[in-house]
Amino acid sequence: MITPARDIYSSRADRAAGIVQRRDPVVYGSAKVAPGAGLDAEQLGSYERNGYILLKSFFSSQETETLKKEVERLGRDPSIKRREEAVTERGSDAVRSVFMVHKLSKLLGRLSADMRLAGIAKQVLGSDVYIHQSRANFKPGFKGKEFYWHSDFETWHVEDGMPAMRALSCSVLLTDNDASNGPLMVMPGSHRQFVSCVGETPQEHYKQSLKKQEYGVPDSVSLQLLVDQGGIDVLSAPAGSVVFFDCNLMHGSNSNISPYPRANVFMVYNSIENTLSNPKYGLNPRPEFIATRDAFTPIQAVEPGYLRPV
């Protein structure tokens, strides 16, 4: 009788939380790419060490404005707000996120395949990539709610069946992000340790977790340990900047009580060699707009010219 392999990243299965060392590489590729393309050796080393890299003013102001207008259009469109891909804030009809934007918007579909972004994803992950998830995130002034500390991989592993830590997120900042409007915060180095969480996950948990996550939330002792080891970086940057961060990096953001809205468009690139299996514990698969499962199609790179004025 063959004994099933033990899940080294088991979570939500025991009563106690815990921390285990990461077994997967952080960087699967190398810095040997064409001159002027991808990350250089120093940048790749920083990503491997810290679990993220912030590339300021990556897009031009004109490109950023084009993307911002498209995301604002999605957020205002009544037909979009009626779709299940649109998630509102708790207690209001303000749009918090719109998922699957690479399918809902031709422009954002091209953004997800932009050779400058997808090229870095392929470089880090060492393979062809596909979009596991995409979304536009909104934090309106005065009422944009927080995103509590979490590792994306913990959720993707348990609720989506993602096998290994061979995925990354790319956040394109469409507005200036500063300390006042709830920017992304990360714990450098936390990607090297996996925090298992407490709680048996109910079916269709995503309906609550997209507004406020209750399962897959790290315990305070583990979070304190990670902060003691690596601190917290607040990723303040101008509009047009891009953040790439590892799927297991602990991150979150404060609420926005400033008058200044915060918005970004967010893509998750997964290795074509890391496609999803069944969710854990007999959970039903989450909808396709949250986790791509029906078609693991490698991205075909798009030249940057799609963002130029016609």
Backbone torsions as a table, in degrees:
resi	resn	phi	psi	omega
1	MET	NA	130.2	-179.4
2	ILE	-87.2	126.0	178.4
3	THR	-83.8	128.1	179.0
4	PRO	-58.4	141.4	179.5
5	ALA	-63.6	139.6	179.0
6	ARG	-69.5	136.6	177.7
7	ASP	-80.4	109.7	-177.6
8	ILE	-70.4	-18.0	179.0
9	TYR	-110.5	38.4	178.8
10	SER	-63.4	137.9	-180.0
11	SER	-150.6	153.7	179.1
12	ARG	62.6	22.8	-178.5
13	ALA	-110.0	-25.0	-177.3
14	ASP	-116.3	168.6	179.5
15	ARG	-77.9	-22.1	-176.2
16	ALA	-104.3	144.9	173.1
17	ALA	-79.5	166.3	179.1
18	GLY	-166.3	167.4	178.1
19	ILE	-126.7	131.3	175.0
20	VAL	-125.5	152.2	178.9
21	GLN	-72.0	142.7	176.1
22	ARG	-63.4	138.0	177.6
23	ARG	-104.2	-16.9	-176.2
24	ASP	-91.8	153.1	172.9
25	PRO	-62.2	161.3	172.5
26	VAL	-94.8	-46.4	177.5
27	VAL	-112.4	123.6	-178.7
28	TYR	-98.3	-21.1	-178.2
29	GLY	-103.9	-153.4	-178.2
30	SER	-142.9	174.7	179.6
31	ALA	-85.4	4.3	-177.3
32	LYS	-83.7	80.1	175.6
33	VAL	-125.1	176.1	-178.9
34	ALA	-61.2	143.2	179.2
35	PRO	-53.1	132.8	179.3
36	GLY	83.6	-0.2	-179.9
37	ALA	-116.4	145.5	176.6
38	GLY	69.2	-164.8	178.8
39	LEU	-92.3	143.8	175.0
40	ASP	-82.3	177.6	-174.1
41	ALA	-61.5	-38.7	179.8
42	GLU	-66.8	-43.1	179.3
43	GLN	-65.9	-41.2	-179.9
44	LEU	-65.6	-38.1	176.6
45	GLY	-64.4	-38.8	178.1
46	SER	-65.3	-42.1	177.6
47	TYR	-61.7	-44.2	-179.0
48	GLU	-64.1	-38.7	-176.9
49	ARG	-75.6	-45.5	-173.1
50	ASN	-96.6	-21.7	-178.4
51	GLY	90.2	2.9	178.4
52	TYR	-159.2	164.4	169.5
53	ILE	-146.0	135.6	178.2
54	LEU	-105.0	121.5	-179.8
55	LEU	-110.8	99.8	-174.0
56	LYS	-73.6	143.3	177.5
57	SER	50.3	45.2	-179.1
58	PHE	-66.9	-42.4	177.0
59	PHE	-100.4	149.4	177.2
60	SER	-68.9	164.6	179.9
61	SER	-62.8	-36.2	179.7
62	GLN	-68.4	-43.3	177.9
63	GLU	-62.0	-43.5	-179.0
64	THR	-63.1	-41.6	179.8
65	GLU	-64.3	-39.7	177.6
66	THR	-60.9	-44.7	179.1
67	LEU	-67.2	-40.8	-179.7
68	LYS	-61.7	-44.2	-179.7
69	LYS	-62.5	-37.7	179.4
70	GLU	-67.5	-42.2	178.8
71	VAL	-66.5	-40.3	177.0
72	GLU	-62.9	-37.3	177.5
73	ARG	-61.1	-44.5	178.9
74	LEU	-61.6	-41.8	-178.2
75	GLY	-67.3	-25.3	-178.9
76	ARG	-93.5	-21.5	-171.8
77	ASP	-65.3	115.0	-179.3
78	PRO	-58.5	-34.7	-179.6
79	SER	-68.3	-30.6	176.2
80	ILE	-73.0	-42.9	-177.5
81	LYS	-63.0	-22.6	178.7
82	ARG	-85.0	-10.5	-177.7
83	ARG	-82.2	157.3	178.4
84	GLU	-69.4	-17.6	178.2
85	GLU	-70.2	-16.9	-179.7
86	ALA	-94.1	126.5	-179.3
87	VAL	-115.3	127.4	-179.6
88	THR	-98.2	164.2	177.1
89	GLU	-68.9	154.8	175.4
90	ARG	-60.6	127.7	174.3
91	GLY	77.8	10.8	177.7
92	SER	-153.4	171.7	177.5
93	ASP	-99.7	11.8	177.1
94	ALA	-68.1	132.1	-178.1
95	VAL	-72.3	125.3	177.6
96	ARG	-92.1	-45.9	-179.5
97	SER	-150.1	149.7	167.7
98	VAL	-122.0	120.5	-176.3
99	PHE	-91.6	164.6	176.2
100	MET	57.7	37.6	-177.0
101	VAL	-67.6	-21.5	178.1
102	HIS	-70.9	-13.8	174.4
103	LYS	-102.1	-34.1	-177.8
104	LEU	-76.5	-21.9	-177.0
105	SER	-130.5	123.2	177.7
106	LYS	-61.4	-40.2	-179.8
107	LEU	-63.4	-45.3	-178.7
108	LEU	-73.8	-24.9	171.3
109	GLY	-63.2	-41.2	176.7
110	ARG	-68.0	-37.1	176.9
111	LEU	-59.2	-43.5	-178.0
112	SER	-62.6	-26.2	-179.9
113	ALA	-101.2	4.3	179.4
114	ASP	-52.1	126.1	-174.3
115	MET	-59.5	-26.3	-179.8
116	ARG	-71.0	-35.0	179.6
117	LEU	-87.0	-53.6	-178.6
118	ALA	-62.3	-30.3	178.1
119	GLY	-64.0	-41.1	177.6
120	ILE	-67.2	-40.8	178.9
121	ALA	-60.8	-45.0	179.4
122	LYS	-64.3	-37.8	179.8
123	GLN	-63.7	-47.9	-177.9
124	VAL	-68.5	-42.8	-174.1
125	LEU	-87.1	-10.0	172.2
126	GLY	68.7	29.4	-178.9
127	SER	-166.4	175.6	167.2
128	ASP	-63.2	155.9	-176.5
129	VAL	-131.7	161.5	172.2
130	TYR	-137.6	167.4	179.8
131	ILE	-85.7	113.7	175.3
132	HIS	-77.6	-38.0	-178.2
133	GLN	-159.8	146.7	171.3
134	SER	-140.7	152.7	177.6
135	ARG	-164.7	157.2	167.7
136	ALA	-102.9	130.6	179.8
137	ASN	-108.9	136.5	179.7
138	PHE	-122.6	138.6	169.3
139	LYS	-131.2	87.6	-178.4
140	PRO	-62.9	151.6	178.2
141	GLY	-57.2	141.0	176.2
142	PHE	74.7	-25.0	-171.7
143	LYS	-135.0	9.7	177.6
144	GLY	-75.4	123.3	-174.3
145	LYS	-83.6	162.5	-177.5
146	GLU	-75.2	162.0	166.6
147	PHE	-116.0	115.2	-174.3
148	TYR	-70.6	162.1	179.7
149	TRP	-54.6	135.3	177.8
150	HIS	-166.4	159.0	168.1
151	SER	-104.4	124.3	179.2
152	ASP	-60.7	-39.2	-175.8
153	PHE	-60.5	-36.0	-179.9
154	GLU	-56.8	-44.7	178.4
155	THR	-71.0	-45.1	-178.0
156	TRP	-64.4	-33.1	179.7
157	HIS	-71.2	-47.7	-176.1
158	VAL	-75.9	-50.8	-170.3
159	GLU	-90.4	-19.0	-179.3
160	ASP	-116.5	-15.4	-178.5
161	GLY	78.3	27.9	175.3
162	MET	-70.3	121.6	-171.5
163	PRO	-68.0	-48.7	-169.1
164	ALA	-132.3	167.6	177.9
165	MET	-82.5	70.9	-180.0
166	ARG	-131.0	50.8	178.8
167	ALA	-143.7	159.1	176.6
168	LEU	-146.6	160.5	177.4
169	SER	-109.0	147.8	177.0
170	CYS	-128.9	120.6	179.8
171	SER	-113.9	120.5	177.3
172	VAL	-98.7	116.3	-176.9
173	LEU	-79.4	121.5	-177.6
174	LEU	-100.8	-10.0	174.6
175	THR	-133.4	161.1	173.9
176	ASP	-60.7	137.1	176.3
177	ASN	-113.2	122.6	175.5
178	ASP	-138.6	-178.4	-173.2
179	ALA	-62.2	-17.7	-173.5
180	SER	-89.2	-21.2	-170.9
181	ASN	-116.2	28.0	172.2
182	GLY	75.5	52.0	-179.4
183	PRO	-71.6	167.2	175.2
184	LEU	-62.4	135.7	173.7
185	MET	-121.2	140.8	-178.0
186	VAL	-133.5	158.1	174.4
187	MET	-106.9	99.7	-177.3
188	PRO	-56.5	135.0	178.0
189	GLY	84.7	-10.7	-177.5
190	SER	-67.8	-17.6	-179.1
191	HIS	-67.5	-14.0	-178.4
192	ARG	-86.0	-2.5	177.8
193	GLN	-131.8	137.7	179.9
194	PHE	-101.6	125.3	179.1
195	VAL	-98.7	114.7	175.1
196	SER	-81.1	145.3	-173.6
197	CYS	-113.9	165.4	-175.6
198	VAL	-102.3	145.2	172.3
199	GLY	120.7	135.1	176.4
200	GLU	-84.1	122.3	-172.5
201	THR	-77.1	125.3	177.2
202	PRO	-74.7	158.2	174.3
203	GLN	-61.5	147.1	179.0
204	GLU	56.2	36.3	179.0
205	HIS	-59.5	-28.2	-175.7
206	TYR	-57.4	-28.7	-177.8
207	LYS	-63.3	-29.0	175.9
208	GLN	-96.1	-39.0	-171.2
209	SER	-67.3	-27.5	-180.0
210	LEU	-70.7	-19.0	174.8
211	LYS	-97.0	-44.5	176.9
212	LYS	-157.1	119.5	-176.0
213	GLN	-80.9	131.9	179.1
214	GLU	-115.3	-24.3	176.3
215	TYR	-116.3	148.5	-172.4
216	GLY	80.9	19.6	178.7
217	VAL	-96.8	124.5	-179.1
218	PRO	-64.7	151.4	178.3
219	ASP	-79.5	159.5	-174.4
220	SER	-65.2	-36.4	-178.6
221	VAL	-64.8	-43.9	178.9
222	SER	-64.6	-42.2	178.9
223	LEU	-62.9	-41.8	178.4
224	GLN	-61.0	-41.3	179.2
225	LEU	-62.9	-44.5	-179.8
226	LEU	-63.8	-39.4	178.3
227	VAL	-69.0	-39.9	177.5
228	ASP	-60.4	-34.3	-178.2
229	GLN	-78.6	-40.8	-171.6
230	GLY	-128.7	-8.2	-179.4
231	GLY	77.2	-168.3	177.9
232	ILE	-128.6	128.7	173.7
233	ASP	-104.2	130.1	175.9
234	VAL	-98.8	118.6	-170.4
235	LEU	-90.9	75.3	174.6
236	SER	-80.3	132.4	-177.6
237	ALA	-164.7	155.8	179.3
238	PRO	-75.4	161.4	174.8
239	ALA	-55.0	142.4	-177.7
240	GLY	96.5	-7.7	176.8
241	SER	-79.1	162.2	-178.3
242	VAL	-133.4	137.9	174.1
243	VAL	-116.4	126.8	168.4
244	PHE	-106.7	132.3	176.8
245	PHE	-144.9	148.2	-176.0
246	ASP	-63.6	148.9	-176.6
247	CYS	-62.8	-21.3	-177.7
248	ASN	-104.3	7.4	179.5
249	LEU	-71.9	131.3	177.4
250	MET	-74.3	126.0	-176.2
251	HIS	-150.1	166.3	178.8
252	GLY	-177.2	-173.8	177.1
253	SER	-157.9	152.5	178.0
254	ASN	-80.1	168.0	173.7
255	SER	-70.7	162.4	-179.3
256	ASN	-107.5	102.1	176.8
257	ILE	-105.3	11.1	174.0
258	SER	-85.2	169.4	175.7
259	PRO	-77.0	-7.7	-168.0
260	TYR	-98.6	117.5	-179.1
261	PRO	-67.0	154.8	175.1
262	ARG	-124.5	135.1	179.2
263	ALA	-145.6	146.2	172.6
264	ASN	-149.3	164.4	171.5
265	VAL	-117.7	137.6	-161.2
266	PHE	-131.3	126.6	176.8
267	MET	-124.3	140.1	173.5
268	VAL	-108.6	118.8	176.4
269	TYR	-98.8	127.8	176.8
270	ASN	-117.8	146.6	177.2
271	SER	-65.9	140.9	176.5
272	ILE	-66.4	-12.1	176.6
273	GLU	-95.8	9.8	-176.1
274	ASN	-132.1	34.5	-175.6
275	THR	-66.0	162.3	-170.2
276	LEU	-74.6	145.0	169.2
277	SER	-108.7	-156.9	-179.8
278	ASN	-75.8	145.4	173.1
279	PRO	-59.3	161.7	179.9
280	LYS	-77.8	158.2	169.2
281	TYR	59.5	27.8	177.7
282	GLY	72.4	15.0	177.8
283	LEU	-66.1	146.2	173.9
284	ASN	-72.5	144.7	176.6
285	PRO	-58.7	141.7	175.2
286	ARG	-71.8	159.6	-177.0
287	PRO	-59.1	156.7	-178.3
288	GLU	-58.4	-31.1	-178.2
289	PHE	-70.8	-14.7	176.9
290	ILE	-99.6	-35.3	-176.1
291	ALA	-145.2	110.5	-178.9
292	THR	-62.2	126.5	-178.8
293	ARG	-137.6	-26.7	-174.0
294	ASP	-77.0	-32.1	-175.4
295	ALA	-147.1	105.0	178.5
296	PHE	-90.1	76.3	-173.8
297	THR	-95.6	121.8	178.5
298	PRO	-60.4	141.7	179.4
299	ILE	-68.4	136.9	171.5
300	GLN	-101.5	117.2	-171.0
301	ALA	-60.7	141.8	179.5
302	VAL	-113.4	135.3	177.0
303	GLU	-67.6	150.2	-175.3
304	PRO	-64.9	-12.9	-174.1
305	GLY	-60.2	-14.2	-178.3
306	TYR	-64.3	-17.7	-179.2
307	LEU	-94.9	1.9	179.9
308	ARG	-81.0	152.1	177.4
309	PRO	-62.1	142.6	179.4
310	VAL	-78.8	NA	NA
